[in-house]
Amino acid sequence: MRAVIQPVYGPPDVVRVDEVPEPVAADDQVLIEVRAVSLNGSDRENLAGRPAYARIAGLRRPRNPVPGSDVAGVVVAAGPEVTAFAPGDEVFGELPGYRGGLAERVAVRPTTLVRKPAGLTFVEAAAIPQSGCIALRATRGLSGEPGARVLVNGAGGAGGALLVGLARHHGAEVTAVDRRDKADHLRRLGADQVVAHEDEDWADHHDRYDLVVDLIGRRSPWRVGRALRRGGRYRMVGGRTDLLLAMVMVGPLVGRATGRSIGMLVVPQSAADLAEVTSLVTGGAVRPAIDRIVPLDDVPAAFRRLATGDNSGKIVVEIG
Ligand SMILES: NC(=O)c1ccc[n+]([C@@H]2O[C@H](COP(=O)([O-])OP(=O)(O)OC[C@H]3O[C@@H](n4cnc5c(N)ncnc54)[C@H](OP(=O)(O)O)[C@@H]3O)[C@@H](O)[C@H]2O)c1
């Protein structure tokens, strides 16, 4: 079968489309015929092997050379221990280990998969898992705070649309931060205010936000804390490894000392969360933003676009 191969960490040039052996489902696995895969910021990190946490899947080179985590497809075989799914089921979800999806077929334990609703295409379904689960966890609690001021840093990339959308759905006033040329995209997502990071540092907005969700953390706990109102919370989702460690080790102390809550948002891969956020998509509360749909052969170019940050929303690879 055909698959995308990333033999080493590096720039998008290391990626190629090639023939690989057919996967076989183990007793506790399903074999999925992949129809669509969406790319996340984590795929860019797993390609580059940076930040350091991206090497969890192999210190010197990726143990599984096939990238891609958010898949949608059809179950074509199921091992004898699998009871939740059967051949013919349309499924989607985030693959355990964040790799293996950019292939015509993938064998996987189905713990993170859910059934695809009939009203969603494979492309739409593939655009939901990782960013949807981040958005769900990040905005939990906002429904009890109508009018809360929320800032999303890095809102114009793969994961921002569902975050901005869910915060708005809960009645928040949303400030979205990204590159200047993504301002129109951010307004289309529903952001009330847009900040271009080249022009303005949101961390200088002192005492303003009830919640800051940071997809691309580059500031210290002290600095981000000053943008929060008393009682407000900062949650770092991704970004520099030294700052992630600082958020875990020092963030809670800075928060306690200043009457704020500062830390990291840990988002486990969860079928229950995916089902919950998908029901919000099918109910019309939010929808993912799709930058473009490309065939498997164009994945090297898609990784180049992801690496430069030129995508506004999700790049989705359609297979077959
Ligand atoms: N915490 C968890 O449990 C968990 C789970 C899964 C994933 N993650 C992490 O979540 C992150 C996923 O985010 P994503 O998929 O939305 O990433 P993404 O597609 O890379 O989006 C990030 C956006 O931020 C923009 N940006 C870059 N520098 C910026 C700056 N200084 N200020 C404001 N915006 C800036 C980027 O645009 P330009 O580069 O063009 O400027 C891009 O539009 C990844 O880091 C991933 O590792 C965390």
The ligand as an SDF file (V2000), in Angstrom:
LIG
                    3D

 48 52  0  0  0  0  0  0  0  0999 V2000
   -1.4410   19.9500   25.9500 N   0  0  0  0  0  0  0  0  0  0  0  0
   -1.7970   18.8460   25.3290 C   0  0  0  0  0  0  0  0  0  0  0  0
   -2.2190   17.8610   25.9410 O   0  0  0  0  0  0  0  0  0  0  0  0
   -1.6890   18.7980   23.8240 C   0  0  0  0  0  0  0  0  0  0  0  0
   -2.2950   17.7690   23.1010 C   0  0  0  0  0  0  0  0  0  0  0  0
   -2.1740   17.7880   21.7210 C   0  0  0  0  0  0  0  0  0  0  0  0
   -1.4800   18.8120   21.0870 C   0  0  0  0  0  0  0  0  0  0  0  0
   -0.8890   19.7860   21.8400 N   0  0  0  0  0  0  0  0  0  0  0  0
   -0.1420   20.9130   21.2360 C   0  0  0  0  0  0  0  0  0  0  0  0
   -1.0730   21.8810   20.8030 O   0  0  0  0  0  0  0  0  0  0  0  0
   -0.4470   22.6580   19.7870 C   0  0  0  0  0  0  0  0  0  0  0  0
   -1.4200   22.5970   18.6450 C   0  0  0  0  0  0  0  0  0  0  0  0
   -1.7560   23.8010   18.1000 O   0  0  0  0  0  0  0  0  0  0  0  0
   -2.2350   23.8970   16.5860 P   0  0  0  0  0  0  0  0  0  0  0  0
   -2.3930   22.5390   15.9940 O   0  0  0  0  0  0  0  0  0  0  0  0
   -3.3490   24.8410   16.5100 O   0  0  0  0  0  0  0  0  0  0  0  0
   -0.8740   24.5470   16.0160 O   0  0  0  0  0  0  0  0  0  0  0  0
   -0.5750   25.3420   14.7070 P   0  0  0  0  0  0  0  0  0  0  0  0
   -1.3960   24.8610   13.5650 O   0  0  0  0  0  0  0  0  0  0  0  0
    0.8950   25.3180   14.5810 O   0  0  0  0  0  0  0  0  0  0  0  0
   -1.0820   26.8140   15.0380 O   0  0  0  0  0  0  0  0  0  0  0  0
   -0.3200   27.7300   15.7300 C   0  0  0  0  0  0  0  0  0  0  0  0
   -0.5970   29.1250   15.1720 C   0  0  0  0  0  0  0  0  0  0  0  0
    0.1510   30.0680   15.9460 O   0  0  0  0  0  0  0  0  0  0  0  0
    0.7220   31.0160   15.0740 C   0  0  0  0  0  0  0  0  0  0  0  0
    1.8610   31.6610   15.7180 N   0  0  0  0  0  0  0  0  0  0  0  0
    3.1910   31.4060   15.5920 C   0  0  0  0  0  0  0  0  0  0  0  0
    3.9000   32.2310   16.3830 N   0  0  0  0  0  0  0  0  0  0  0  0
    3.0130   33.0050   17.0280 C   0  0  0  0  0  0  0  0  0  0  0  0
    3.1370   34.0360   17.9890 C   0  0  0  0  0  0  0  0  0  0  0  0
    4.3260   34.4430   18.4440 N   0  0  0  0  0  0  0  0  0  0  0  0
    2.0160   34.6100   18.4550 N   0  0  0  0  0  0  0  0  0  0  0  0
    0.7930   34.2220   18.0180 C   0  0  0  0  0  0  0  0  0  0  0  0
    0.6130   33.2420   17.1060 N   0  0  0  0  0  0  0  0  0  0  0  0
    1.7120   32.6350   16.6130 C   0  0  0  0  0  0  0  0  0  0  0  0
    1.0810   30.1930   13.8560 C   0  0  0  0  0  0  0  0  0  0  0  0
    1.2260   31.0200   12.7070 O   0  0  0  0  0  0  0  0  0  0  0  0
    2.6700   31.4000   12.1180 P   0  0  0  0  0  0  0  0  0  0  0  0
    3.6430   30.3100   12.4870 O   0  0  0  0  0  0  0  0  0  0  0  0
    2.4980   31.5360   10.6800 O   0  0  0  0  0  0  0  0  0  0  0  0
    3.0100   32.7090   12.7610 O   0  0  0  0  0  0  0  0  0  0  0  0
   -0.1660   29.3100   13.7270 C   0  0  0  0  0  0  0  0  0  0  0  0
   -1.1850   29.9680   13.0180 O   0  0  0  0  0  0  0  0  0  0  0  0
    0.8590   21.9640   19.4200 C   0  0  0  0  0  0  0  0  0  0  0  0
    1.9630   22.6270   20.0200 O   0  0  0  0  0  0  0  0  0  0  0  0
    0.6980   20.5760   20.0540 C   0  0  0  0  0  0  0  0  0  0  0  0
    1.9110   19.9630   20.4540 O   0  0  0  0  0  0  0  0  0  0  0  0
   -0.9980   19.8010   23.1730 C   0  0  0  0  0  0  0  0  0  0  0  0
  1  2  1  0
  2  3  2  0
  2  4  1  0
  4  5  1  0
  4 48  2  0
  5  6  2  0
  6  7  1  0
  7  8  2  0
  8  9  1  0
  8 48  1  0
  9 10  1  0
  9 46  1  0
 10 11  1  0
 11 12  1  0
 11 44  1  0
 12 13  1  0
 13 14  1  0
 14 15  2  0
 14 16  1  0
 14 17  1  0
 17 18  1  0
 18 19  2  0
 18 20  1  0
 18 21  1  0
 21 22  1  0
 22 23  1  0
 23 24  1  0
 23 42  1  0
 24 25  1  0
 25 26  1  0
 25 36  1  0
 26 27  1  0
 26 35  1  0
 27 28  2  0
 28 29  1  0
 29 30  1  0
 29 35  2  0
 30 31  1  0
 30 32  2  0
 32 33  1  0
 33 34  2  0
 34 35  1  0
 36 37  1  0
 36 42  1  0
 37 38  1  0
 38 39  2  0
 38 40  1  0
 38 41  1  0
 42 43  1  0
 44 45  1  0
 44 46  1  0
 46 47  1  0
M  CHG  2   8   1  16  -1
M  END
$$$$
